[in-house]
Structure formats: structure tokens, C-alpha cells
Amino acid sequence: MNPFNEKPSKSILELTPNWKGIAAKPYNKLDADPFTKERVILMNGIEVEAALFGHNFHRHCTDNDLRRDIALCRRQEQLQQKHVNWLSPSNETPLETTISYEQLAVDLTACLAMREPDAYAKACMDFALLEDFDHLYRYANLLDFDGDVPAHQLTLDTIEITPGRPTIAHHRHPMDTVRRFNNARTADIRTVLSTMTLTAGEQQTMNFYMNVGNTIPEGPGRDLYQEIGMVEEQHVTQYGALLDPSLTWLENLLLHEYQECYLYWSFYETETDAHIRKIWQEHFEQETMHLFIAAELLEKHEGKDWHELLGDGEFPEKLDLQPTKEYVREVLAATVENTAQAEDFVDVRELPAEHRFFTWNDHVNGRVQDVPSHIVAREHIDQFGEDYRREEAPNPIKDLQDRTHDNTQVGRKQG
């Protein structure tokens, strides 16, 4: 598929829906395919990123004619965001939605990592993957004892729920969250699209926790959102660091529109809900218009042809969200003890005692028994005699197999 061969026959006004057109019927939270929920969450995040990028471009642009062109596309991006976000039903609690957010983080990261041609970008994905996997486990334990809802009723067993790298180990010095950036002009288009997609996805998760965390009742759950929300800030920093900072605003605009075309096309091709599939098709047509506008603006204002960034314009293979259980197990078994050191990843057990990871981690966590992610697991164990899990086999890490004790040493202690 090449979106540059799909020039729209309608004007942007004709492609803009009225109020009735964006008032879509929400999915059923118990019957919906978990991957449909994931697609909705991801595309909401993609559209939020598009809107925020458009506003920042507007604030850093001195040409009012160009700002008017940007405003035209941005208005439609905002309509798309409302169209997508309102697909989530009102009877879905923030905690239930959170389960889908973390499942998306795991499945999306694993799907992209499995096809990633750049070894460094893949290492970054595998690193964050294990942390989101543990977040899913923590929230699932909270949902089971606080909301009396087994998380597997929402995931429909499309993902395992078991400890990853324990969340208590995720709190690293800010200097160790920065990564090496890519050159978007020479990198594989899969790497460019994946890093942009993960940045927007993790940013949406960060924003979600920033805005709903204080609506959770006082107690372990509310505190858990604070703790994990800070980890999501680290993930956004990591993935954002992979993006090419040398691109101009208009080059970035072109990449944003191309990415949106690619994702809507992928999800139109793979969506199982007929009603939502039509929305992906409609948005693909709108984004194709935006892509042509972006290409025209790039040529008009900077004298650059879109081929310089996108080659022949052909999409890579479609993004098809699928269960990733075996891959997650492999990464868990191989890298659970990893932490970050500047731009690279190292085994925490080999770091010197004076390393800033230990200083920062000990300071932020304080007493282990006070760490929210540990409290949530411990309270479930105290109430039910064991933690909440949904495994197809024992956890691949022996130290994480005990269901009556929450391990706080893995990924965090020396030797």
C-alpha cells in the first residue's frame, strides 16, 4: 500500500464530519475483542500526539499563512480524537481501562520489537516491555481485590498476567532515561514508525494516569497510579529520545501524517468489529488528505520533496496486534535483571555499589514496605493467601514464582 497513490477525490470540508458523524456507538467492555480496545486506545494517543504537535508547531511558527494551513489539519485531528476516544463506554471504570492500557503497552511493544531491524531500538523496546508487563500485573491485583473483577475477564486470556521486572526496580536516575537518537533520513522506515508510535502510545498512558490518578479513592490504588505514572514519564523520555531531533517542523509534520495513514490502514485491514472498522477507513481517507497537504507545504516552504524522507512511500507490513506470550517470556527470562546506564542497558547485579541507580532508587522508594506497587501485591496476598495471576506456565524467573511473597530484589540489587 502506498498512500501517495490514494489522492482523495473530496475536499477537506467534505471529509469533515458533523456532530452526528463523530458520535460513534461505544464498544461493549465485556464482549469487545481486547485488540479492538487496544486499537482504540492507541489511535486516541496518536491523535492526541497529532493535536499537541500541531499546537506546538503553531506556537513556533511566524508565518500566519502556514499557521492557517496547520490549523485546518489540526481541527480535523481534534475531531478524529473525539471520534476515537468516545468509543470507550461510560460504564468502563478507569481501572478497567487501565488494564487495556497496559495490555496495549505490552502487545504493541512486543509486536514492534519482534520485527524491529535496529538492534538498539529493539533493546529499548524490550527494556520497557518488561516494565509495562509488571504494571499489568500490579493493576490486575488491585482490580481483583479492590474491584472484585478478575482481569482475565477483560483480556480474555490473550495475555499472561504474572510479575515482570518488579515496579520497585523501575525508578532510575533521570540521566539514565536518555537514549541515542536515530537519523530518520537513513533509518529503516519500520524503526521510524515504531519509535513514533511508541512515543505517542506511552505519552497517552502517561497523560491518562496524570489525569485519572487523582480520581481513584485514597489508598493503595491511588498511590499505585502515582508510582506507575512516574515510570511512564521515563518511558516517554526514552522513546522520545530515539526520535530524530534534526528534522524541521514540516518534516515532522509529514512523518506524523504518514504514520497516521499507516496505522489507520493497518487497523482497517485487521479490525474485527465492523462498526469500528468503518471508522478506521474514514479516518484513513482524512489522513491521506492531510498527508498530501503536508507534502505540499514541505515543498512550498522548504523546497523539499517527500521522497527525501519516505523513499517510494510504500508502507511496511501492516501492524497486526496479536498475542505475544512466548516473546514476552523469552525477554523476561533473558533481561529481567537489566537496568539503564546512560544510553545503554546493563545487568544491575554488576553495577558498583556507589552507582547512581542505587542511590536514586533507595531515596525514592524509602522503606520497601511503603512502596505502592509492593503494597498492592502484599494486600492481595494477605487477603487471599496468594497474588492474582493468569499463567500458562510458571514464571520463567525462579525468584518470581512464589505467589505468597512479592519479590523486591529482582532487577534492583547487586550480586
Backbone torsions as a table, in degrees:
resi	resn	phi	psi	omega
1	MET	NA	130.6	176.3
2	ASN	-124.1	111.6	-176.1
3	PRO	-65.0	-20.7	179.5
4	PHE	-74.5	-8.4	173.6
5	ASN	-95.1	5.2	-174.5
6	GLU	-116.9	44.2	-176.6
7	LYS	-59.2	125.4	-176.0
8	PRO	-64.1	146.2	178.6
9	SER	-93.9	-8.9	-179.2
10	LYS	-106.6	160.6	176.1
11	SER	-80.6	167.1	179.8
12	ILE	-65.7	-30.8	176.3
13	LEU	-66.8	-42.3	179.5
14	GLU	-65.9	-26.6	179.4
15	LEU	-87.5	-1.7	-179.4
16	THR	-92.4	122.6	-177.3
17	PRO	-77.3	159.4	170.8
18	ASN	-88.5	-175.4	-176.1
19	TRP	-59.9	-41.0	179.8
20	LYS	-64.1	-33.1	-177.4
21	GLY	-69.2	-25.8	-179.7
22	ILE	-100.2	-1.6	-179.8
23	ALA	-88.6	75.8	-174.8
24	ALA	-80.9	154.3	176.3
25	LYS	-73.4	127.6	-179.7
26	PRO	-69.6	158.8	174.6
27	TYR	-75.8	164.2	175.4
28	ASN	-89.3	121.7	-171.2
29	LYS	-63.6	-26.3	-178.4
30	LEU	-92.2	-28.2	-176.3
31	ASP	-99.0	-19.9	-174.1
32	ALA	-64.8	141.3	173.6
33	ASP	-58.7	130.2	179.0
34	PRO	-54.7	-30.8	-179.3
35	PHE	-76.9	-24.7	171.0
36	THR	-66.1	-44.6	176.5
37	LYS	-59.5	-41.5	-179.8
38	GLU	-62.7	-43.0	-179.7
39	ARG	-63.8	-39.1	178.9
40	VAL	-63.3	-46.8	-179.6
41	ILE	-62.9	-44.6	-178.0
42	LEU	-64.2	-46.1	-177.2
43	MET	-69.8	-27.7	171.1
44	ASN	-61.8	-46.3	178.8
45	GLY	-63.7	-37.7	178.5
46	ILE	-64.2	-42.4	-179.9
47	GLU	-71.6	-34.5	174.3
48	VAL	-62.1	-44.6	177.4
49	GLU	-60.3	-42.6	-179.8
50	ALA	-62.0	-42.3	-179.3
51	ALA	-67.3	-44.4	-179.1
52	LEU	-67.0	-40.2	176.2
53	PHE	-61.2	-43.6	180.0
54	GLY	-61.8	-39.5	178.8
55	HIS	-68.5	-39.7	178.9
56	ASN	-68.3	-37.7	174.8
57	PHE	-59.5	-47.3	179.6
58	HIS	-55.2	-40.2	-176.5
59	ARG	-77.7	-13.1	-178.9
60	HIS	-115.4	21.1	-177.2
61	CYS	-120.4	133.9	-178.9
62	THR	-99.7	-5.4	-176.9
63	ASP	-97.8	109.5	-176.1
64	ASN	-68.9	-29.3	175.3
65	ASP	-64.6	-42.7	176.5
66	LEU	-66.1	-39.6	178.6
67	ARG	-62.4	-33.5	177.2
68	ARG	-67.5	-40.2	177.4
69	ASP	-63.3	-41.1	178.5
70	ILE	-64.2	-41.4	-179.4
71	ALA	-61.7	-35.4	-179.4
72	LEU	-63.5	-47.9	178.3
73	CYS	-68.1	-40.0	-176.2
74	ARG	-63.8	-35.4	178.5
75	ARG	-61.0	-40.3	179.1
76	GLN	-72.2	-33.7	175.0
77	GLU	-60.4	-40.2	179.1
78	GLN	-64.9	-40.0	176.6
79	LEU	-63.8	-40.0	178.3
80	GLN	-63.3	-40.8	179.8
81	GLN	-61.1	-44.2	178.8
82	LYS	-64.7	-40.7	179.2
83	HIS	-58.4	-45.5	-177.2
84	VAL	-74.5	-49.1	-173.9
85	ASN	-63.6	-31.8	-179.8
86	TRP	-77.1	1.7	172.3
87	LEU	-74.1	-18.2	176.8
88	SER	-77.3	131.0	-175.6
89	PRO	-75.2	153.2	-177.9
90	SER	-71.9	-20.0	-179.4
91	ASN	-88.9	6.6	175.8
92	GLU	-89.3	117.8	-176.8
93	THR	-72.2	158.6	176.8
94	PRO	-54.8	-37.3	-179.0
95	LEU	-70.2	-38.9	176.2
96	GLU	-64.3	-41.7	177.5
97	THR	-63.6	-35.8	179.6
98	THR	-60.6	-38.2	177.3
99	ILE	-57.3	-43.1	179.3
100	SER	-68.7	-36.5	177.0
101	TYR	-59.1	-47.1	-177.3
102	GLU	-73.8	-32.6	174.7
103	GLN	-64.6	-41.7	176.0
104	LEU	-58.2	-46.0	-177.7
105	ALA	-57.4	-40.2	180.0
106	VAL	-72.2	-53.0	-175.2
107	ASP	-65.0	-43.8	-179.8
108	LEU	-62.9	-48.3	-178.4
109	THR	-62.3	-42.9	-179.5
110	ALA	-66.4	-43.9	179.7
111	CYS	-60.1	-41.4	-179.9
112	LEU	-73.1	-38.3	-180.0
113	ALA	-64.7	-37.3	-176.9
114	MET	-64.8	-22.1	-179.4
115	ARG	-114.3	6.9	-175.1
116	GLU	-74.2	122.7	-178.8
117	PRO	-80.7	-19.6	-177.6
118	ASP	-92.7	119.7	-173.8
119	ALA	-62.8	-38.2	-178.1
120	TYR	-69.9	-45.3	178.1
121	ALA	-60.5	-39.0	178.4
122	LYS	-64.5	-40.2	178.5
123	ALA	-62.1	-38.6	177.2
124	CYS	-63.7	-41.3	-180.0
125	MET	-65.6	-46.5	180.0
126	ASP	-61.1	-35.5	-178.3
127	PHE	-65.2	-50.7	-179.4
128	ALA	-71.1	-29.1	-179.5
129	LEU	-54.2	-47.4	-176.4
130	LEU	-67.0	-24.4	179.7
131	GLU	-78.9	-43.0	175.4
132	ASP	-64.5	-33.4	178.1
133	PHE	-62.9	-40.4	177.6
134	ASP	-71.3	-33.7	176.6
135	HIS	-60.3	-41.5	177.5
136	LEU	-58.4	-43.2	178.8
137	TYR	-61.8	-44.3	-178.9
138	ARG	-64.7	-47.3	-179.3
139	TYR	-66.1	-34.0	178.5
140	ALA	-65.2	-37.2	176.1
141	ASN	-67.0	-40.1	177.1
142	LEU	-63.3	-44.9	-179.1
143	LEU	-63.1	-35.6	-176.7
144	ASP	-71.6	-43.4	-177.4
145	PHE	-91.5	-21.2	-178.1
146	ASP	-98.8	-36.6	-178.0
147	GLY	-108.3	-5.1	179.5
148	ASP	55.7	38.4	177.7
149	VAL	-127.2	113.1	175.7
150	PRO	-65.9	127.0	-174.2
151	ALA	-60.9	-27.1	-178.0
152	HIS	-67.9	-16.4	173.9
153	GLN	-70.1	-22.2	177.9
154	LEU	-94.0	-37.6	-179.5
155	THR	-83.5	-14.7	-178.6
156	LEU	54.3	35.7	177.4
157	ASP	57.9	28.3	174.9
158	THR	-83.9	-4.6	178.9
159	ILE	-147.0	147.5	174.5
160	GLU	-80.4	151.4	176.3
161	ILE	-122.8	107.1	-175.8
162	THR	-161.5	159.4	-177.1
163	PRO	-59.6	144.2	169.9
164	GLY	-108.1	-143.1	170.7
165	ARG	-66.6	118.7	-173.2
166	PRO	-53.3	138.0	-175.5
167	THR	-58.1	-31.6	178.9
168	ILE	-59.1	-23.1	-178.6
169	ALA	-89.2	-3.3	-174.3
170	HIS	-81.2	-13.4	-170.7
171	HIS	-85.3	96.3	-175.1
172	ARG	-109.1	163.4	176.2
173	HIS	-61.0	137.1	-178.9
174	PRO	-54.2	-30.7	-179.6
175	MET	-65.7	-18.8	-179.0
176	ASP	-97.0	16.7	177.0
177	THR	-105.6	-3.3	-177.1
178	VAL	-90.9	134.1	-177.6
179	ARG	-117.1	172.5	176.6
180	ARG	-79.0	136.7	-178.4
181	PHE	-87.7	159.0	179.0
182	ASN	-93.5	161.3	169.6
183	ASN	-98.5	107.5	-173.9
184	ALA	-65.3	-21.0	-178.5
185	ARG	-79.0	-22.7	-178.1
186	THR	-115.7	-15.5	-178.1
187	ALA	-71.1	155.5	173.4
188	ASP	-61.2	139.2	-177.7
189	ILE	-60.4	-27.4	177.5
190	ARG	-64.9	-39.0	178.4
191	THR	-66.5	-43.7	179.7
192	VAL	-60.4	-48.7	-178.2
193	LEU	-66.7	-40.4	-177.3
194	SER	-65.9	-44.1	-178.6
195	THR	-67.7	-37.6	176.1
196	MET	-64.4	-41.9	-177.6
197	THR	-67.4	-43.5	-179.8
198	LEU	-69.5	-34.6	176.2
199	THR	-61.3	-47.5	180.0
200	ALA	-66.6	-39.6	-179.7
201	GLY	-65.5	-46.2	179.2
202	GLU	-68.8	-34.2	176.8
203	GLN	-63.0	-40.0	178.6
204	GLN	-64.7	-40.2	177.1
205	THR	-63.6	-44.2	177.5
206	MET	-58.8	-47.0	179.9
207	ASN	-63.2	-39.3	-179.9
208	PHE	-61.0	-46.8	-179.9
209	TYR	-68.9	-34.6	177.6
210	MET	-62.1	-32.8	-173.5
211	ASN	-98.2	-26.8	-178.4
212	VAL	-104.0	-15.2	-176.0
213	GLY	-56.5	-36.8	-177.9
214	ASN	-82.8	1.0	174.0
215	THR	-92.8	-7.0	179.7
216	ILE	-80.5	137.1	179.9
217	PRO	-55.3	147.4	179.7
218	GLU	-55.6	137.2	-179.6
219	GLY	140.4	-163.2	-176.2
220	PRO	-58.4	-38.0	-178.4
221	GLY	-64.0	-46.1	178.7
222	ARG	-60.4	-42.5	179.7
223	ASP	-68.1	-33.8	179.4
224	LEU	-63.4	-39.2	178.1
225	TYR	-63.7	-37.1	176.7
226	GLN	-63.0	-47.4	-176.5
227	GLU	-64.4	-51.1	-177.5
228	ILE	-69.8	-31.8	175.8
229	GLY	-58.1	-35.0	177.9
230	MET	-71.7	-31.6	176.1
231	VAL	-68.3	-38.2	178.8
232	GLU	-62.5	-33.1	175.3
233	GLU	-60.0	-39.3	178.1
234	GLN	-64.9	-40.7	-178.7
235	HIS	-65.6	-39.6	178.3
236	VAL	-64.8	-39.4	176.9
237	THR	-62.0	-44.2	-179.2
238	GLN	-61.0	-53.6	-175.4
239	TYR	-69.9	-36.1	176.6
240	GLY	-63.3	-30.2	179.1
241	ALA	-68.7	-22.9	-179.6
242	LEU	-76.7	-19.1	-177.7
243	LEU	-71.7	153.3	-176.8
244	ASP	-78.8	110.6	-177.9
245	PRO	-78.9	-5.3	-177.8
246	SER	-87.8	-8.3	-179.0
247	LEU	-70.6	147.0	175.2
248	THR	-76.9	168.3	178.0
249	TRP	-59.5	-40.8	-178.2
250	LEU	-72.1	-34.0	174.7
251	GLU	-65.4	-41.0	176.3
252	ASN	-64.2	-37.8	177.5
253	LEU	-60.9	-43.8	178.4
254	LEU	-59.8	-45.6	-179.7
255	LEU	-64.8	-39.7	177.8
256	HIS	-59.7	-45.4	-177.7
257	GLU	-69.3	-37.2	177.5
258	TYR	-64.1	-43.3	178.6
259	GLN	-60.5	-43.9	179.8
260	GLU	-64.1	-41.6	175.8
261	CYS	-58.0	-45.7	-178.1
262	TYR	-61.1	-45.5	-177.0
263	LEU	-69.7	-42.3	178.8
264	TYR	-65.0	-37.5	176.3
265	TRP	-64.7	-45.3	179.3
266	SER	-58.3	-44.4	-174.8
267	PHE	-77.8	-29.6	171.5
268	TYR	-62.5	-38.0	-178.4
269	GLU	-73.0	-24.0	-171.6
270	THR	-117.1	-8.1	-176.3
271	GLU	-67.4	137.1	179.8
272	THR	-98.2	-16.4	178.6
273	ASP	-90.9	113.6	-173.7
274	ALA	-60.7	-39.4	-179.2
275	HIS	-63.6	-46.6	-178.6
276	ILE	-72.8	-31.6	178.6
277	ARG	-59.3	-37.6	178.1
278	LYS	-64.3	-34.0	178.6
279	ILE	-67.7	-42.2	177.3
280	TRP	-60.7	-39.2	179.1
281	GLN	-65.6	-44.3	179.3
282	GLU	-60.9	-43.7	-179.2
283	HIS	-70.3	-32.1	175.9
284	PHE	-60.9	-42.5	179.1
285	GLU	-63.3	-40.2	178.6
286	GLN	-66.3	-42.2	-178.5
287	GLU	-69.1	-29.9	176.0
288	THR	-62.6	-40.1	175.4
289	MET	-61.4	-44.0	179.1
290	HIS	-61.7	-38.2	-178.9
291	LEU	-63.1	-43.0	178.8
292	PHE	-66.0	-38.2	176.8
293	ILE	-63.1	-44.7	180.0
294	ALA	-61.3	-42.1	179.3
295	ALA	-63.9	-40.5	179.5
296	GLU	-66.5	-41.2	179.1
297	LEU	-65.2	-38.7	179.5
298	LEU	-63.4	-42.4	179.4
299	GLU	-70.3	-41.5	-177.3
300	LYS	-66.1	-45.0	-171.6
301	HIS	-94.8	-25.0	-177.4
302	GLU	-123.9	-3.2	178.9
303	GLY	66.0	28.2	-177.6
304	LYS	-111.7	143.6	177.5
305	ASP	-94.8	142.7	-176.5
306	TRP	-61.1	-23.9	179.6
307	HIS	-61.0	-26.0	-178.1
308	GLU	-62.5	-28.7	178.4
309	LEU	-101.8	-33.9	-168.6
310	LEU	-114.0	7.3	178.3
311	GLY	59.2	-128.2	-180.0
312	ASP	-83.5	-5.4	176.6
313	GLY	87.6	-5.6	-178.5
314	GLU	-66.9	133.9	175.8
315	PHE	-67.8	148.9	167.0
316	PRO	-71.5	-176.0	178.5
317	GLU	-58.4	147.2	-175.3
318	LYS	-63.4	152.7	176.3
319	LEU	-85.1	110.9	-177.1
320	ASP	-116.7	101.2	-179.4
321	LEU	-67.1	126.2	-176.0
322	GLN	-143.1	165.1	174.2
323	PRO	-58.3	141.0	-176.0
324	THR	-128.6	32.1	-171.6
325	LYS	-58.3	-48.1	-175.6
326	GLU	-67.0	-40.1	179.8
327	TYR	-64.0	-42.9	179.6
328	VAL	-61.3	-41.5	177.9
329	ARG	-61.0	-41.8	-179.7
330	GLU	-63.3	-45.3	179.9
331	VAL	-66.0	-40.2	179.2
332	LEU	-60.9	-46.5	-178.2
333	ALA	-64.3	-32.2	-173.0
334	ALA	-92.6	-26.6	-168.2
335	THR	-135.1	16.1	-175.2
336	VAL	-61.0	-29.2	-177.5
337	GLU	-87.2	5.0	-177.9
338	ASN	-74.4	147.5	167.2
339	THR	-136.9	-179.3	-177.3
340	ALA	-104.6	145.2	174.2
341	GLN	-137.0	106.7	-172.2
342	ALA	54.2	-122.9	-177.2
343	GLU	-87.2	-4.6	-171.9
344	ASP	-115.3	176.2	-179.5
345	PHE	-118.9	137.0	-176.0
346	VAL	-137.8	161.4	175.0
347	ASP	-75.7	122.0	-175.2
348	VAL	-60.6	-26.9	-177.3
349	ARG	-70.1	-15.6	-177.5
350	GLU	-101.1	0.5	179.6
351	LEU	-77.2	148.8	175.7
352	PRO	-69.0	154.0	-175.3
353	ALA	-60.2	-27.9	-177.2
354	GLU	-89.1	6.8	-178.3
355	HIS	-61.9	145.8	-176.2
356	ARG	-64.5	-20.7	175.9
357	PHE	-58.4	-48.9	-177.0
358	PHE	-67.4	-39.5	179.5
359	THR	-62.1	-48.2	-178.5
360	TRP	-67.4	-46.1	-176.5
361	ASN	-62.1	-44.4	180.0
362	ASP	-65.4	-39.7	-178.4
363	HIS	-66.5	-47.7	-176.8
364	VAL	-67.7	-40.6	-176.9
365	ASN	-76.4	-31.2	-176.7
366	GLY	63.8	-132.0	177.6
367	ARG	-76.8	131.4	-177.9
368	VAL	-54.0	-39.6	-176.4
369	GLN	-67.3	-10.2	-179.7
370	ASP	-98.7	-3.6	-176.3
371	VAL	-75.0	123.6	-173.9
372	PRO	-54.6	-43.2	-178.3
373	SER	-64.0	-31.6	177.3
374	HIS	-75.9	-38.8	179.3
375	ILE	-61.5	-43.0	-178.2
376	VAL	-60.3	-45.8	178.5
377	ALA	-66.4	-42.2	-178.3
378	ARG	-64.7	-40.1	-179.6
379	GLU	-66.4	-36.2	176.0
380	HIS	-64.9	-41.7	178.5
381	ILE	-63.5	-43.6	179.7
382	ASP	-62.7	-36.5	-175.7
383	GLN	-81.1	-38.4	-172.7
384	PHE	-115.9	-4.0	179.7
385	GLY	87.7	-10.7	177.7
386	GLU	-161.2	165.3	179.8
387	ASP	-79.4	172.1	176.2
388	TYR	-91.6	125.7	176.4
389	ARG	-140.4	162.1	172.0
390	ARG	-143.8	88.7	-173.6
391	GLU	-114.9	149.4	172.7
392	GLU	-94.2	-15.1	176.7
393	ALA	-159.7	163.5	178.2
394	PRO	-56.5	151.0	177.1
395	ASN	-52.0	135.8	-177.2
396	PRO	-66.6	-13.3	177.0
397	ILE	-100.5	117.6	-175.9
398	LYS	-55.8	-41.1	-177.8
399	ASP	-68.6	-10.1	179.2
400	LEU	-108.0	10.8	-176.7
401	GLN	-87.4	-20.5	-176.6
402	ASP	-73.2	115.7	-176.8
403	ARG	-85.9	-1.8	179.6
404	THR	-107.3	5.3	-178.9
405	HIS	-147.6	128.0	178.7
406	ASP	-88.9	113.9	-176.8
407	ASN	-73.6	127.9	177.7
408	THR	-116.8	14.0	-176.8
409	GLN	-103.3	-34.5	-176.3
410	VAL	-60.3	132.0	177.9
411	GLY	75.7	8.4	-170.4
412	ARG	-137.4	-21.9	-173.8
413	LYS	-119.2	155.3	178.8
414	GLN	-73.2	156.7	164.6
415	GLY	47.6	NA	NA
